[in-house]
Amino acid sequence: MPSKTYRVRKPTMSVLKFSPNSLRAALFSTLVILVASVGFSSRAQAIETNAKQAILIDAQTMSVLYQKDGFVSMPPASMSKLMTLYLLFERLRDGRLSLDDTLRVSERAWRKGGAKSGSSTMFLKPGQRVRIEDLIRGIIVQSGNDACIVVAEGLAGTEDAFAAEMTSTARELGLQNSHFANATGWPDPGQRMTAYDLALLARHLIYDFPEYYHYFSEKSFTYNGIKQQNRDPLVYQNTSGADGLKTGHTEASGYGLVASAKRNGRRLILVLNGLASKKLRASEPEHLLDWGFREFQNYALFKSGDVVDQASVWLGKKSEVPLIVKQDVTLTLPRKSRKEMKVQVVYDGPVPAPIAKGQHIADLVISAPDVKTVDIPLVAGDSSAKLGLFGRLGAAFNQLLWGSSQPKK
């Protein structure tokens, strides 16, 4: 059987080029199925930050636009409260809790997480029963350690048991470098995360629980007659597009922030840690977000089920089968690299019959300057049975006569 690598529909072409006008706009009404996370070379990172750890990702494609020790283990401080919130939201979604349910404040929660400890607090009182919705707002807006301990003890019996569940859930979500020793982010050698894991967790909160995400943008919350302001400096900047998520600070971690901003339908997630002051925590995020929105763009190339090309079939009842993508193909690229993007269909062909519908028989290869090449599987959009004996003889004759299994027209 002859073998040849076909790179596009016509052998005389080598690259499928897309003009900007031919790219379909990404539909953001539902979450796009992601097919690849693009990595960028260091040459594409033409910006710096005072943070010790930093990562900036595109929320739709999970492409890392910028990182500085973003995969290095670090103390996450109160930013780890996002995992406490995830477990709480999970129970609300599953119907195991409602916003009007209440949890009791234990003596331990009051002493360890309250005002007497000198920590961030919701100013809860021992023996008090608190609505779940108030605990959510107390954790997000007031960063209440007492609220976190109430949630941990109410949902798992003890904070240690809850921390074990936090770690287990982190693994299920793909947070491979996160480990929790408590529900608050209180300094502990066993409380570790990476900036990337925090960004991934933030993305899960945004997309898994959109009905609760609005709490992150609240500017203040009053409980027990005490009004406290949200510590997130970005929620007060009306032009940034920021709408959450969480700050953190301990002596070991420095000042940190998990932030997300949405502009013109596109969302970025930023994590900074190890900053030296609140002032830097307020100023650093905006210029990094501005840079990310300005320098990068998302390009929707194909939607799930689109026919990308046709593959020639050898000794099949059908001479060709369509090649389709099983997932949406949306890539984040530096705008300056967009004009030099190349899209190729690569397969060894003709593909021998029989071919089953859904069989992986080709790859979509996308490359651009300063971007890691992306390979996306293409599958047969239809099946093709193998020819019978006489059909195969006829195909062999045509191959000898015309150099093709199909007669010349």
N, C-alpha and C positions, 0 to 999 in steps of 0.2 A: 504494500500500500504506500503510495507516495505521501511524504510528509513535508509540510511547509508551515511556517509561522505567518499567520495573517494578522496584520496589525490594525487594519481598518476594513471598512466595507469593500473598498476597491483596492486591489493590490498596488495601484499606481500612487495611492496616497499613504502617508505614514502617520499623520496626526489629524485628529479632529479638533479644529479650532472654533471657539465660541466667541462671537462678538458680544460686547456688553449688552446690546439690545436683545440678543437671543436668549439670555439667561432668564429663566423664570424667577419671579420674585418668591422668596421664601414665605410660606404660609405659617403664621405664628398663632393662629387661633387654637391649634392643638400642638402638643409637644412633638417636634420632629423626631423621628427615629434616627439615632445617630449611627453613622457607619465608620467614622474615623476620627481620631484626634490628631490634628496636625501638629508637628513639632517644628519650631523655628530655630534657625542657627543663631549663634551669638551675635552675628553681624546684624541680625534684625532687631536686636535689643538696644536701640540707641537711646536709652534713658537710664537713669540711676535713681536710687532711693536711699534714705538714711536708715531704713529699717534693716535689722539683722536678717530677718526672713521675710520673703515677699513672694506672692504669686498672683498673677492676673490671668483669668480664663474667660473665654467666651462661653456663656451659659448654654447656648444651643448646641454647639459642636464639641464642647469640652476641650477646645484647643488652648494650649498654654501660650499666651501671648508674651508673657514676661515671667521670669522667676529668678529669685536670688536665694539660694539655699532653701528652696521651696519644698524639698523632699527630705529635709533634715529634721530629726526629732527635736521637739522643743516643748517647754511648759506652756500650755495654752491659756492658763488663768481662766477668767470668767467666760472666755469664748467657748470653753467646753460645755457651758450651760446649754448650748445649742443641741447637744445630744440628749440632755435631760428633757428639753422641749420636744425633741423628735419622739421619744418614747411616750410622752404625754399626748401628743397629737395622734400618734398611732392608736392609742386606746380610744380616743374620741372618734376617730374614723371608723374603728371596728365596732363601735357601739357599746364598748365596755364602760365608758364614762360619758357623762354629758357636761356641758358647761355649767349647769346648775348644781351638779353634785358637789359635796363638800368633803374636805379632809381635815383631820384634827391636828392641831399644833402640839407637838410633844415638848416636854421639858428640854430634851436634848436639842431639838430644832431651835428652841428659843435661846438657849444658852450658847450654842455653837454658831448659830447663824444670825443672832440678833444684835442689837445695838451694843450690848455689853462686850461683845467680842471685838468691837471696833471695825467690823466688816460691813460690806454693803448689805442693807437690810430692808425688808418690807415693813418692819416694826410690828411683827405679829406678836400675839400674847399667848402664853401657854394655856392650853385647854380650849382655845378658840377654834371654831370650825370655819374654814375659809372656802369660798366657792372656787371651783376649778378655773373659771374665767379670770377671777381676781389673781389667782396664783400665776397664771400665764402672764398677765400684765405686770405683776410684781417681779417676775423673773426677767422679762424683756426690758421693761422701762426702768425699773429700780434696781435690777441686777441682784435681787434679794437672795442671799445665801440661805436665809431661814425658809423662804418659799421653796427652794430646791430641795432642802432636807425634808420638808413636809411632803412634797411630791414623792421623793424617794421612799420614805417610810410608808406612805399611804399606798403606794403601788406595789412595793416589793417586800415590805415588812421591816427591812433594815437598809441603811444606806450602802453597806457593803454588798448586799444582794443586788441592789439596784445598779451599783457600779459594775458588777459582773455582767448584768444584762446590757448595760451600755456598751461594754467591750464586745459582747457577743453580737449585738445588733450592728455595731460598727463594721465587723467582719462581713456580715451579710450585705451591707451597703457598699462594700469595696474599700472601706477605710482600713487598709492593711497595716498601717503604722500608727494606730491609735490604741491607747490603753488607758482605762479609767480606774481611779482609786476612790473617787467620790463624785457627788452630783453637782458640786459647786465650782470646781476649779481651784479649790484651796490648795496651796503648795504641798506637793507630795511627790516623791521620786517616781511613783507609779502612775502619775497623771501626765501622759505624754501624747502629743499629736504632731502632725506636720502641717505646714501651711496648705499643702495640696489637699490633705484629708479634710481640713476645715472648709476649703472651697467646695469640695465634693459634698460635704454634709450640708452646706448652705444651699447648694443646688437641689438636693433632695427635699429640703424644707420648702423651697420655693415651688417646686413642681409636684411634690407628693401631697402637699397640704395647702393649696392655693386659698382655701376658705379661711385659713388662719393667718395668712401672711400679713394681713393688714395691721396686726398688732405691732409688728416691728417698726412701723412708721409713726407710732403714737409719740407725741412730744413730751407728754407728762401723764402722771397717774397719781391719784390721791387715794390713800387708804388709811383707815384709823385717824382721819383728820390731818394726815401729813402728806403734803404734795411734794413729789420729786420729779425732776426733769430727766428725760432720756439722756444718757451719757454719750450717745452716738452723735458726733458733731455734724455728720452729713445730712441728717434728717432736717436740719434747720436751713440747709442751702437749697433754695427753691430752684436754682438753675442747674443743679448737678444731676438731677434725675434719680438720686439715691433714695431708697425706700427701706433700708434695714442693713445690717442685721444685729451685730453685737460687739461691744467693746470688752477689753480685758486689761487687767494690770495687776502685777505682783512685782516684788523687788527682783525676783529671779527672771521673770519674763519680760520686764519692761512694759511699755504701753503698746497695746495691740488693738486690732480692729478687723472684723469681718464685715465687708460692705458689699452691697449690690446696687447697681444703677441701671436704669432702662432709658434709652433714648431712641426715638424713631423706631420702636418695635424691637430693638436689639438690646440684650441684657449682658452685662459683664459682672463678674464676681471678683472681688479683690480681697486678699488677706495680707495684712502687715503685722509684724511683731518685732519686739526688741527696740522700739523707738524710745528716745530719751525723755520725752515730755508730752504732755497733753497738747501743747501747741503744735508739735510736729505731727501728732496723730490727727489733728484737725486740718493741717495743710498738705501733708504728703498724699493722701488719697485722691484729691481732686486732680492734681496734675498727672497722676498715673492713669486715672480713668479717662481724662481728656485725651491723653496720648493713645490709649487703647481704642477709643471710639474713632479717633482721627486717622490712625495709621492702618487699621485693619477693617475689613469688610467681609460679610458673609455672602457667598455665592451659591445659589440653588441650581444645581446642574440637572439632576433627574429626580423624579418622584418614584416611590415604590411601585413596581409593576411596569415602569416605562420600558419600551423596547429600545435598546441602545444600538443594536446592530443585528446582522444575520450571520449565522455560522454555516459554512458549507458542510454537507454531510457526505460521507463516503459509503457507498453501497446501502443507502437507505431509501425507503419508499418516498421520503421527502428529500428534495435536494438541498433544502436549507431549513434551519430552525431559528426562531428569534432568540436573541440574547437579552435577558431582562435583569434589572436590579431588583433585589428583594427588599431593599430599604431605601429611604430617601437619601440622596447624596447632596449634602450641603457642606461646603468647606469654608473655613476662615482663612483668608490669605492677606498678606500685606498688599495694600492697594498698588504699590509700585511694582509688585510681582504679577499682578493680574494679567497684564498684556502678554506676558511670556508663558502663561499657563498652557500646558499641553495635556490633552486627554487622548489616550490610546486604548484600543481594544486588542488584547493579546491572547492568542490561543494557537495550539498546534492543530493544524487542519489539513485537509478536511477531517472532520470528527467522525470516527467509525461508528456505524449503526451496530446495534440498536442504541438509541438515546432515549432516556426517560425524562419526562417533564420534571423540571426542578433540579436536574443534574447539573453540577458545577462543571462547566466546560470551557470557561474563559475568564479573563480578568480585565477589569477596568483600571488602567494605570494613569494616575494623575500626578504631574510634576510641575514645579515652578521654582524660580530662583529663591534661595534661602529657606526652602520648605522641604521637609522630609517627604519623599515619594510615598504616595498612598496607593495601595492595591485593594481593590474591591471585587469580590467574587461576582461573576455573571453566570446565571443559570439558564438552562434551556426553557423557553416559554412554551414549548410543545414537544411531543414525543415523535420519534421516527423509528418505525420498525425496520428490521433488516430485510433487504430484498431476498426473494426466493432464488433458487438455483438459476433459472433462466434470466431473471433480472440481473443477477450478479454477472452472468456471462455477457449480457448486453452492455453492462457498465464497463466491464473489462475491455470489450471490443471498442467502445467509444473512447476509453482511455488510451488505447493503442493508436486509434485513428486520429483523434482530435486532441489528445492530451488532457482530456476531461472525462469524467464519468457521465456527463450529459452531452448529447449531440449538439453540434453547432447549428444555430438558427440563421 
